[in-house]
């Protein structure tokens, strides 16, 4: 999960890595329902904040990152985000019904 480039994104499969998640201060159960990003300075950002961080790195997605971050829009999108994630996990059998 380390990188030589501060702009590089490294994807980490959480399956079977509960100890590593806990070492980073991430609840393994929350890792199933929220995207987490570890920034170059070691900060852990989750949920929509993680998407905003990633989108802000792509020039043509920066306006969308800004829009999602607006105080009026972010709470509404957070609810939709959690609803869709739980629905997907239930359909795949990875979350209790």
C-alpha positions as CSV (number, residue, x, y, z in Angstrom):
1,X,0.0,0.0,0.0
2,X,3.0,2.3,-0.3
3,X,4.0,4.1,-3.4
4,X,7.0,5.9,-4.8
5,X,4.7,8.4,-6.5
6,X,2.4,10.6,-4.3
7,X,0.0,10.8,-7.3
8,X,-0.3,7.0,-7.8
9,X,-3.4,5.2,-6.7
10,X,-2.9,1.7,-5.3
11,X,-6.0,-0.5,-4.9
12,X,-6.1,-2.9,-2.0
13,X,-8.4,-5.9,-1.8
14,X,-9.6,-6.1,1.8
15,X,-10.6,-9.8,1.6
16,X,-8.7,-11.6,4.4
17,X,-6.8,-8.5,5.5
18,X,-8.7,-7.6,8.7
19,X,-5.5,-7.3,10.7
20,X,-4.0,-4.8,8.2
21,X,-7.2,-2.8,8.2
22,X,-7.3,-2.6,11.9
23,X,-3.6,-1.6,12.0
24,X,-4.6,1.3,9.7
25,X,-7.5,2.2,12.1
26,X,-10.2,1.0,9.7
27,X,-13.1,-1.1,11.0
28,X,-13.1,-4.2,8.7
29,X,-17.0,-4.2,8.7
30,X,-16.9,-0.5,7.6
31,X,-14.4,-1.4,4.9
32,X,-17.2,-3.5,3.3
33,X,-19.6,-0.6,3.2
34,X,-17.3,2.4,2.6
35,X,-14.4,3.3,0.3
36,X,-11.3,4.2,2.2
37,X,-8.4,6.2,0.9
38,X,-5.0,6.6,2.6
39,X,-3.4,9.9,1.5
40,X,0.3,10.5,1.0
41,X,0.5,12.1,4.4
42,X,-1.1,9.0,6.0
43,X,-4.6,10.4,6.6
44,X,-7.5,7.9,6.2
45,X,-10.5,9.4,4.4
46,X,-13.7,7.4,3.9
47,X,-17.1,7.3,2.2
48,X,-17.8,10.2,-0.2
49,X,-14.7,12.0,1.0
50,X,-12.7,9.2,-0.5
51,X,-14.4,9.6,-3.8
52,X,-13.9,13.3,-3.7
53,X,-10.2,12.9,-3.1
54,X,-9.9,10.4,-6.0
55,X,-12.0,12.5,-8.4
56,X,-10.1,15.7,-7.6
57,X,-7.0,14.0,-9.1
58,X,-8.6,13.7,-12.5
59,X,-8.9,17.1,-14.1
60,X,-12.2,16.5,-15.9
61,X,-13.7,15.1,-12.7
62,X,-12.7,18.0,-10.4
63,X,-15.9,19.9,-11.0
64,X,-17.9,16.8,-10.0
65,X,-15.8,16.4,-6.9
66,X,-16.5,20.0,-6.0
67,X,-20.3,19.5,-6.6
68,X,-20.4,16.3,-4.5
69,X,-18.7,18.2,-1.7
70,X,-21.3,20.9,-1.4
71,X,-23.0,20.8,2.0
72,X,-26.5,20.5,0.5
73,X,-25.6,17.7,-1.9
74,X,-23.2,15.6,0.1
75,X,-25.7,14.3,2.8
76,X,-28.2,13.3,0.2
77,X,-25.6,11.5,-1.9
78,X,-24.2,9.8,1.3
79,X,-27.7,8.2,1.9
80,X,-27.9,7.1,-1.7
81,X,-24.4,5.7,-1.5
82,X,-25.0,3.6,1.6
83,X,-28.4,2.4,0.3
84,X,-26.7,1.2,-3.0
85,X,-23.8,-0.4,-1.2
86,X,-26.0,-2.4,1.2
87,X,-28.2,-3.4,-1.6
88,X,-25.2,-4.7,-3.6
89,X,-23.8,-6.6,-0.5
90,X,-27.2,-8.2,0.2
91,X,-27.6,-9.3,-3.4
92,X,-24.1,-10.8,-3.4
93,X,-24.8,-12.6,-0.1
94,X,-22.0,-10.7,1.8
95,X,-24.4,-8.8,4.1
96,X,-27.2,-10.2,6.3
97,X,-30.7,-9.5,5.1
